[in-house]
Amino acid sequence: MCLDFLFVQNFGDFNCIKFASTSLPVNIVAGSHVWVEDPEVVWIDGEVVEVNGEEIKINCSWGKTVVANAHKVYPKDIEAPPCGVDDMTKLAYLHEPGVLQNLRCRYDMNEIYTYTGSILIAVNPFQRLPHLYDRHMMEQYKGASLGDLSPHPFAIADAAYRQMISEGISQSILFYPCFLFGWQSNPVLEAFGNAKTVRNNNSSRFGKFVEIQFDQSGKISGAAIRTYLLERSRVCQVSDPERNYHCFYMLCAAPKEDIERYKLGNPRMFHYLNQSKCYELDGLDDSIEYLATRRAMDIVGISSEEQDAIFRVVAATLHLGNIEFVKGIDTDSSEPEDDKSRFHLRTASELLMCDEKSLEDSLCKRVIVTRDETITKCLDPNAAAVSRDALAKILYSRLFDWLVNKINNSIGQDRDSKFLIGVLDIYGFESFTTNSFEQFCINLTNEKLQQHFNQHVFKMEQEEYTKEEIDWSYIEFIDNRDILDLLEKGLVDWFVIGSEIVQVSHISFDDDSPGLPSEYNLVLLIGTTSRDLSVASIVTSFSLIISLNSNLVGILGQNIIGGVIQSRCKSPSRVGMERHLHGPLDASLQAMYRQVARWWIRVVNHKYGVDFWGWTFKVVRDSRGLSLWTSEVGGSYLTSSLHGREWKKRELIVGGIGYFRRLRPLCIKPGGVIALLDEACMFPRSTHETFAEKLYQTFKDHKRFSKPKLSRTDFTICHYAGDVTYQTEFFLDKNKDYVVAEHQALLSASTCSFVSGLFPPLPEESSKSSKFSSIGSRFKQQLQLLLETLGTTEPHYIRCVKPNNLLKPSVFENSNVLQQLRCGGVMEAIRISCAGFPTRRTFDEFISRFRIIAPDVLDGR
């Protein structure tokens, strides 16, 4: 071994030796054993036969001869044990081919767990190894120090528990992603939240964070499950060769009496299942899994009546999917296609215990309430099919949420617990042939967790050097902040308004838009915002932006009718602006609207908080001047009349608010993809084409963003784990989280208490329209809360690796494994270690191996 620098020192009980890495290649000569890149197996070993400057000629072990650059050749440790080492830091050479070879050697010996320092790498065996998880194995790891025994998740769990007790710090264990046999979530959640994907037969299509809560004495006092972003679109859309959620196939394989009760049959007869040709899984009997799920439901306290209701909802979802539509008698109307569709319509209504005609109307019609009349609008067959799918998705989503809440109530939470150990099991980085909104959110999650992982590994490295009093220089690590900004940054900028600086949502518009006056644009921010909120978030959350310019009304997505401005309105409108606001704004009107804003901040926000809804205000001009009147009966101008309300005159409260004459931002910083998506979702005429065009304009110069040459609506993000091209076709629809008013009314009126409980009645003013909120923004907020929780814990990492795409045992694909190691941050963690002192030996190990170099020193001569 050629050493560029050797550091030896004794510090208390922990004696170790470290070898510094260098950017220069090791001293490679003829006869050296090395690793060289190979297009087929990634890395191949061989022996150097000739060195000619920077070029090295190598006879590879597979018989071929290659010539490689010296900087792309790595030394091979010929003394490495054939079965590998249980900790990568014990490798003589800590580099990519050495890591890959070590994992392969251990996998061939059925040693599926390996440490890289404190990080546990787990390679899926694709076969059950029950001896690894029995009680005897568990007892062995109790109280054992990390590294004393073979690598194992039990060792990580025990180390986390002992650290929690000894240091009084909550812990977290992060699986990334988890698909190992023996590590399963609650069987009920698996049945309803897991599905077969291209890469995994039991892929969790939701994220979960399990909190195990402890009291002061270290005893378990409670637990809770937090879930993230169920892939609801899978209910209606399944790509071949994937499957829908397991529960659908289980129910189709249920005992005969259950199949007859729910009027089911072969899964091939259901539209939501037959979009893929995959119906069965190797080694899995859905009829057995159905009974096991029923038993698991018993254990968590789900009664037989509730179980029956649950599977009625599952069956009803399948029947809904088989309702097809054709043109009706009226123009642009629709109706069930034939007797078969009417059978499924009738069966769905019976299972949901709702009126059949009401169900049909909820799928085929929409009711619009204006100030003067109620209008029934018919939907064409395509719109009716979209309505059907929307009902199926929200029905299944509410059912899944109910199951999570039921399990949490069953296991019990201790809100006064002193510590917790959180177990995060979340989807890994995804890149498929088609990548939609789900993959975008999943990869955002992985970007956030990768940043957390990199920062923690870097921190551990710092602490190790500090503990051993080693002088070291700054080590750079990959910071993916620029990617996160691209994905999730809010649409907020700072504006200078006279001597005040007021924070407002950034408004994107063309200065040359026709009709945009340059004399006076008054925009008032009502409520409070943060730098991460977009226009859509502000509108749909707790603030109101008043625009006194008709052109900006559409941009802001507000409804302004006459002098009445309402919170959380959805559709842009310019109707009636001229009635009160046409022409120059006089001083009294300016003052009035500023006072409106002050009153809103002081009274409404403070009294009702962020969930406030339903207040409306108007300005009345009479012989005594201007006055402010409010009504507590709110809602969209389309769904409620302004007449016949009880209006109250309000005292105008003085407060602070700013306005500006020209929309001239101090600096323009465009929001991220989610913010632009939310903005697009606020406009009824937005399409995925206009959304894609907005992305192209905004991020044309961003180094992490690109437009594929052969697509007009796709976009590519350069993630830390590689480039992913996303298709925007369904981004807008999948980002809209709302319940169609007719669906809400139908299901809340169900005679089944379980079904109606999934859709509790809404306030009268809220139940008359479909309320939009952003799934992307809410998911981003959930991620932020998760990261804040993880930030209060000491994390432990388990990186799960799938050795092949065939999902078969004893097959180890180098390129597949290496890509996952890179995506999981393992190679970056190793790179950070290599930038400092990567090879670590205790003094006893060092003396045993190297005493031959200087025997006189060791003998005291």
N, C-alpha and C positions, 0 to 999 in steps of 0.2 A: 504494500500500500504506500502511495506517495502522499505525504502529509505536507501541506503548505504552512500550517500553523498548529502548534500543539499547546494546549492550556491544561495545566495540572494544578489542582489546589485542594486543600482539605478544609471543609467547613462543617464542624460539628459532627452530627450523626450521619449526615448525608454526604458521602464521598463520591465524586464522579469525575469523569474525564470527558472532555468535549473537543471535537475536531471542527475547526472553522472551515466553511466552504469557501470557494473562490470562483470567480467568473471565468477563470482560465481552465482549459481542459487539463485533465490529469496527464502525467507523463506516460504516454502510450508508445510502446515500442513493438517491434516484431515479436510475436509470441504472446502478447497480451490478450486476455479474454475480454471481449467487449459485447455491448448491445448496439445494434444499428437499426434504424427505421426500416420497416418493410410494408409495402402496400397491402399485403394480404393479412398478415398476423400482427400488424402494428409494430412490434419489436421482435427481432430475431437475434439469437446469440451466435457468436463466431470467434475465430482466432485471427489476429492481425498477422498478415504475411509480408506486408511491405508498407513502409511509411515514406511518402514523398512530399515533404513540406506539409501543406494543409490537407493533402489527399492521403487517405488510408485505404489499403486494399485488404479485404476481409474474406476469409473462407467461412461461410455460414454453416451452421450445424445441419441444415437441410440439403447441403451439397452444392449450393450455388455460390458464386464469388461476386462480391459487390465492391464498388469504390464509393467512399463516403467522405464528406468533409469532417475534419477533426472535431469541429465544434458540435457536430451532430452525432457523435459517438460517445457512449457512456461505458465506464468500466464495469465488469461483471465480477462478483465475488464468488470465486470457485470453491471457497471454503464454506459457503452458506449451507446449512443443513438441508437435505433433500425434502424434508417435510415442512420447510419454512420456519419462520419465527413468529411467536404469538404477538409481538409488538414491533411495528414498523421501525420504531426508533432504535431497535437493536440491529437493524441492517447496517452492514459496513458502508454501503452506498445508498443513501436515501434519495433515489430519483425515480422517475416514472416507470422505466422498465423493471427496476428492482421491486417496486411496489406491486406491479402487475404480476410478476413471476411469483412473488411470495404468496399473493392471494390465490393464485392458481394451484400452487403446490399444496396449500392447506385445504383448498376445496376438493382436490383429488383424494384427500385423506378424510373427507367428511368433517373437516374442521371449518365450520362456516363462519366463525367469529374471530376477528383479529383486531387488536388495538392499533391505533396510531396515536401514541401518547394516551390522553384520556378519552379520545374519540373511539367509539366502537364501530367497526365496519362489519355488517352482517350480509352474507351472500345467500340468497334464497336457494335452498337445496331442491325445491320442487318435489319433495317427498317428506312424509311425516317422520320426524325423529323424536318419538315420544320420550326416550330416555333423557333428552336434554332438558325436559321441563317437569319431571316428576318431583315428588316431595323430597326424595332423597337428595336429588341435585340441589334443590332449593336450600335444604338444611346445610349443605356444605359451604354455601356462600355467606351464611349468616355470620357477621362479625369479621370476615376475612378482608384484609386490605386489598385494594385494587391492584392487581398484578400478581398476587400470591397464587391464585388459581388460574386456570385457563380462561380466556376472554368469554364473557357471557353477559347477557342483559341483567341476570340476577346480581352480578357484581356491580353493575352501574346502579341498580336500584338500591342495593345495600349501602353503597358509598354515598348516594344521595341522602338516604335516611340518616346515616350516622353523622354526616356533615350538618344536616338540619338540626339534629339534637345537640351536637357539640358547639356549633357556632351560632345557633338561633337564627338561621337564615332559611327562608323558603327555597325550595329547589324546583327545577323543571327538567324533564327528560324529553328531548325532541327527536322523534322518529321522522326520517326524511327519505323517501316516503316509506310507510310501513306496509309490507305485503308478505311478511314471513309467516309460514305455518307456525302455529303455537302462540302467535301474538294476534289475537282477534279482539275486536271490540264487542260490545254487547250484541248477542245473537239477534235480538230484535232489530236493533239499528242496522246490523249487517243485512238482514233480509230486506229492509225497506230503503236502505241507503247505499248498498253496494251493487255492482253490476260487472259483467264481463266487458273488458275493453280490449283493444288490439294487443295491449302489452301485459294484461293481468286478468286472470279469470275471476278475481275477487277484489276489484278496485273500489275503494271507498270514494263515492262521488260527492262527498261532503268532507269538510274539515272538522276536527273535534279536538277540544282541549278538556281533558278530564282532570278535575281538581280533587285530590285526596286530601282531606282536611284533618289536622291533628290538634289535640289540646296541648296544654303546657307540659304534660307528662310524656308526650310522644305517642299517645294512643289515638287511633283513628276516631274522629268525632263526627265525620260527615263526608259527603262527596257531591260533586256536581259535574254535569256534562254541558259544555258550551259547543254549539255547532256553528259551522260557517258554510254558507253558499251551497246549499243543495242544488245539484244540477237538474233543475226542474224540466228543462227542455227535453231531457232524455225520455220523459214520459210519452212524448208524442213523436219524437224523431230519433231513430236508431240506425246507425250505419253498419253495414255488413263488414266484418263478421262479429260485431258486438252484440250484446243483449241489453234488454231493458232491465229494470230493477228485479232482483231475484224473486221478490214476493209474487210477482205476476205469474211466473212459471211454477212456483210452489203451489199457488192456488189452483192452477190448471191441472196439477198432479195430485190434488187433494183426494181424500176418500170419496166414493161415489155419491154419498148423501150430501156432501158439501158441494160437489160439482152440480148436482141437480138443484140444490137450494139457490145457488148463485147463477144458474143457467149458463154454465161455462162449458168448455170442451178443449179440444186440441189447441195449443197456442198458435198453430198455423192459421187459424180462422180469424185471428184478431189483427186489425190494421196496426195497432200500436206495437205488435210483436213481430209481424211477418215482413216488416221492412228489411229485416236481416234474415239470413238463412240459418243462423245459429239459434238452436232451441235448447239443446242439451249441452252439458259440460262433462268432460271426461272425469270419471271418478266421483261424480256428484249425482245423487238421486234426489230429485226435487220433492218426491213424495215423502221421503224420510226427513228432508229439511223442513217441510211444512209442519210435520208433527213436532219436530224439535223446536221450531219457532213458537208453536202453540204452548209447549211446555215452558219455554223461556218467558212467555207472556204471563203464564200462571205465577212464575217465580217473582216477577217484578210487580205483581199485584194487579194485573189487568184482568178484570172479571170476564166470565164467559159471555155476558151480554155485550160488554165492550169489544171483546174479540169478534163476536159476530158482526157488530157494527163496523169494525175496522175492515173486515174482509168484504162486507157489502160495499164499502166505499171503493176498495180495490177492484172488485168485480164491476161496479158501476163505471169506473174509469175505463175499463176495457170495452164495455158496451158503448160508451160515448164515442169511442174512437171508430166504431163501426157504423155510425150514422153518416150517411152520405147525402148530399143535397143536389137538387136540380132546380131549374128556374121555375118560379111559381106563376100563378095567373097574372098577378099585378106586375107592373114594370119594376125591374131591378129587385124582385122579391125571390124568395127561395122556399123550398119545402123538402121534407125527407124524400129521398129518391124513389123508394119502392117499399114493398111490404117487409122486406128484410130490414131496411133501415128503421121502419116504424116498429118492428119487433124490438130492436135494440134500444130505440127511444123509450118504448113502454117499459122494457126491463130496467133501464137505467133509472127511470122515474120511480119504479116500484122499489128498487134497492135503496134509493135515496129518500124514499117516502115523501115525494113531492108530486104535485099535480102534473100530469103528462102534458097537457096543453100549455101550462106555464113554462115547462121545460123547453118545449118546442119554440115558444115565443121568445124565450130568453136567448135562444141560439139564432133565431132568424130575424129578430126585430130589435130596435132601439127606441126608447122613449126620450124625447127632448122636451123639456119644460121651458118655455119662454115667459116673458113678462105678461103676455096676453093670452097664450094658449099652450096646449099640450099637443105635441106632434109625434106621431108614430112613424118611424122610418124603417123601411124594409131593407134587409141585407141581401145582397146577391149571393149565389152559391159559394163563391170563394170567400167572401166575408163571413158567411155562416160557418164555414169550415174553420176559419181562424178563431171565431167565437167559441166553437166546440173545443178546440185545442186549448184555448185560454181557460175555459172552465175545467178541463181535465187537469191542467197544470196547477191551478190554484187549489183545486180540491186535494190533489196529492200532496202539495206543499203544506197545506194546513194539517193534513193527517200526520205528516212526518213531524211537524212542530208539536202536535199533541202528544205523540209518542215520546219525544224528548222530554217534554214537561212531566209526563206521567212517570217516566223513569227517574227523573230528578226528585219528584215528590216521594217516590217509593224508597229511594236510597237515603233521602234526608240530607239537608244541608246544615252545616254549623256556621252560621254567619258570625259567630264570636270566636272562631278558631284562631289559634295563635300562629300556626304555620300551615303551609300546604306543600305538597309535591304535585306539580302539574305534569301531565303526560300529553304531549302534543303529537297527534297523528294526523298528518296533513298531506294532501296530494303533492306529488313531485312535479318537477318541470315537465311540461308536455309540448310536443311538437309533432303534429300529424300532417297528413296530406291536406286535410281541411281543418283549419283552426278558427274557431269562432269566439264569441264573447266569453264562454266558459274557460277556454284555454288562456285568454287574455287575463282574466281574474286569477286563475291558478298561477300563471307565470309572474303576475304582480306579487302574489303571496311569496313565491320563491325568491324573487328579488329582495323583498323585505327581510325574509329570513336569512338570505345569504349575507346581507349587510350585517345583520346581527351576529351571524356565525363568524364572519371575518374579523369583526371588531373584538369578539370574545377571544378567538384564537390568538389574535395579536396581543390582547391584554394578558393572556396566560403566559405568552412568551416573555413579555416584559417582566411579569412577576417572577418567573423562573430565574431570569438573569439577576434581578434585584436580590432575590433570596440568596443566591450564591456569590453576590458581590462581584459580578463580572461586568467590566466596562464594555459597552457595546454602543454602536452607532444606530441611528434611526433606520428602521426597516420599512420600506414602502409596502403597502398591501392594496389590493384592488378595492377602490371605493366606487360603488355603482350608484352614487347619488344622482349622477346625470341621467341615468335610466329611470330612476324613481321619479325625478322631476318631470321627465317626458311623459310618464304614465299617469301620474296622480296629482301634479301641481294644480292648485286652484287658480281661478280667474280673478285674482285680486291685485290691485296696484295702489300706489299712493298718489294722490293729486294735491297740488298746491292751490289753495283757495284763499286768495288774499294773504292774510297773515296766519291762516289756519292750515293745518294738514288734516285732511279727512280721508278715512279709509273707505273706499267704495269698490264695488265689484267692477272689474274691468269690462268695458263695453266695446265689443269689436264691431266696427262699421266702416263703411267707405265714406271718406270726407266729401266725396263728390256725389253722394246720393241725392237724387232730385228731391227738392222740397225741404232739404235740411237747412234751416236758417242759421246763419253764422252770428246773428245778433245776440240771441239769448237761448240757452239750453239749460233749463233748471232741472236738476235731478236731486232728489232728496233721499238719503239713506235712512230708513226707519227701522230701528232695531239694532242689533249688534251682529258683527260678523267676525270671522277669523281669516287668516291669510290662506286657509285651505278650502274656503267655500267658493263655489262657483255661482254664477247667476241662478242656475237651476236649484242649487242647494238653498240659496237664500230665499227664493220664491217659495219653495216647497217646505221650508223648515219653519223659520220663525221671524223673518224680516220682510219688509215691504219696501220696494223702491218705487217712488212716485216720479213719473216723467210727465212734465208739462209740455212736451213736444210730441206731436202725433207720430212723427216718423220713428221716434225712439220707443214708442209704445210697443211696436212689433218686435223690436230688438230685445226689449226687456221681457217680453212675454207676459205682459200684464193686461188685465181687462179694465178699462176705464170707460165707464158709461156716464155721460154727463159729468157731474161733479162727484160721482161716487167711485171710490177706489177700494178694491177689496184684496185681502191677503190670499195667497195661495191659488190664484186663478191660473188656469192652464193655457188658454188660447190667446194669442195676440189679437188685439182688435184696435181699430182706429175709429170705431163707430161713435158718433156723438161728441167727439172732442171739441168740435167747433162751438158746441152749445154754450160752454162756459169759458173755453180757453183759447178761442180764436183771436188772433191779433196780438199786439204787444201786451205784456203782463204789467198791470199797474202795481204800484207799491203795496196797496192794501191786500191784493190777492197774493203777492209774494209773501207778505208777512203772515197771512192766514195759513198758507201751506207750511211755512216754517213752524208755526205754532202747532199745527196738526202733528207734525213730526215730533215736536217736543212732548206733546201730550201722549203720543203713542209710546214713546220711550219710557216716560215717567209712570204712566198708568197701566197701559196694556201689558207691556213686556214684564214689568215687575209684578203685576198681579197674576198673570196667567202663565208666564214662563214660555218655554219653547213650543209647547203643544197647543198654544193658543189658536183658536179658529173661530170665525163667524162674526167678527165685528165689522161693521160698515160705517163709514162716516160720509157726511156731505157738507158742503158749504152753502149756506143760505144768505143771499143778498137781499136786504129789504131797506126800508127807509132809515133804519138805524145803523145800516152798514152790514158788515160781514159777521157771521156767527157760525160756530161749529156745532153740528148735531151728530149724534151717534145712535146706532141701533145694535142690539145684541143678537139680532137675527141675521145671520150672514149667509154665505154660500156664493156660488157662481151666479153671474147675472143671467145665465141661461136657465137656471133652475129655481130661482126665487124672485118674486116680484118685490120691487122697492116700495110699493104702495101697501097701505094697511098695516104698516109696522108701527111699533111704539118707538118714537124718536125722543131722545133726551138732549137737551142743550148742555154743553160741557163748558166748564171753566177752562180757559186756555192757560196752561202751565208753562212757565218760562223754563227753558232748558237750552242745551247746546245742539246746534245742527249747522251744517255747512252747505253751501251751494256754490256753483261756479257758472260763469257766463259762457265759457268755451270748454268743450270736452277736450282738454289738452292734458294728457297724462304726463307726469314727471318722467316716467319711463314705461315703455310698453314691454311687459313680460307675458307672453301668451300662456294660457293655462295648458294643462296636460291633456292627454287623450280622454280621460274620464270627464274632465270639465267640459270639453268640447262636445262629447257625447251627450252629457246632460243638457247642454244648451240646445243641441239638435232635437232632443226629445221633447223640448218645450214648444216646438213649432209644428203645427199640424201638417204643414206641407213639406217638412223635412223628409228626405229619403236617404238611403245608404249612399247614393251617388253624391248628394250634396254634402253629406257628412265626410265622405272620403275626400272630396275636393277641398273642404275646409282643412282637413289634416294636411293635405299636400301643400296648401298655401302657408299654413302656420309653421310647419316643420321642414320645409324644403332645404334648409341649411343645417339641420340638426344631424350630427355625425352618427347618431344611433337610429335614425329614421330614414327609410328609403321607400321609393315607389317601384314596384316590379314593372319591368318594361312591357310585359304582355298582359297586364291587367289594368282596368280603368278604375277599379274600386278596392283593390287589395292594398295593404301596406305591410312593410317589414320592419320589425324591431330587432336591433342587434342586442340581444340579451347577454348576460354574463355567460350563459351556458350555450350560446349559439344564436344564429339568426332564426327568427320565426316569422313566417308570412301569415297574416290574418286576413280572413275574408269578412267583409263588412256587411254582407247581405242581411244578417239577422241581428246586428248589433243593437239597433234602435229598439226593436221589439223586445229583445231579451233584457234590455236595461230598464224597461218600464215595469215597475212593480205596482200593479193596481188590480182592484177587483171591479169587474164590470158591474154597474149598478143593478142590472137585471139579474145577474147571477147571485149577487148578494141578497137581493130580495127573495129570490127563489129558494135558496138554501137556508136562509134564516127562518123561513116559514115552514121548513120540513117538520113533519110530525114525529120524526126520529130525533130525540133529544141530543143524541151524539152528533148527528149531522148539523143540526141547528146550532149546537155549541161550538162547532168549528167556525161558524159565521155569525157571531153575536150581532144583534141589531146595532146600527150606527145612529148617531144623532140625526134627526129628521133632515136638517139642511145638508148633511154630508152624504146621506143615502141616495140622493137623487142624481148623482153624477159619479163618473169613474175617476177616482183620485190617483194621480200619478206620483210616484216617488222613485228615486233613482236607486236601483239595485247596486250599481257600481259605487256610488258615493257612500251608501250605507255599508257596503262591504269594506270599503276603504277605512271607514270609521271603526268597524269591528277589528280590522287588522291593527289599527293604531292602538286600540284598547288592549289587544292581545300583546303587542310589543311592549306596551307599558307594564303589563303584568309580568311578562318575561324579564323585563328590566329590573324587577324587584326580586328576582330569584337568581340562584346560582345554576347556570344551565349545564346539562350533560347531553352529549350528542350521540345518537345511534344512526349511522348512515346505512341505509338498506340498499343492496345492489342486486339487480336481476341478471344472472349470468348469461341468459340466452333468451331470444324471442320465441323459441319453440315451446317454452314453459315445460321443459323436460329436465329430469335429473342428469347429472354427470356430463353436462355440456357447458363448456366455459368458452365464451366468445370474447376474445381479447378486445376488439374494437368496441363492442357493446359495453363491456365492463368499464373500459377506460373513459368512454364518454360519460357514463354515470358518475365516475369518480370526479371528473372535471365539473359536471353539473352540480354535484353535491358539495363542492368546495373542498373536497379532500386533497386534491392536488394543490389547491391554493394554500391550504394549511401546511402541506409539506413544503411548498415553496417558501413560505414564511420561515419555517424551521431551517431550511437550507440557507436562507440569507443570514442566519446567525451561526449557531453551533449545533448542527443537526445530529451528529453521532454522539451518543451518551453512554458512558460505561462507568460502573462503580470501580473504585480503585482495585478491588480484588480481581475483577474481570480483566482490568487493564494489565495488572502485573502478571497474571497468568498467561496472557497472550504475548506481551511484549518484553518480558524479562530478558529474553535472549539478546535484545538489542544492546542492553547495558548491564550485564550481570555484575560488574564491579561496583556499580552504584548501589545495587540492591544488597550486595554483600558487605557494604560499608567500607569498601576500599577506595 
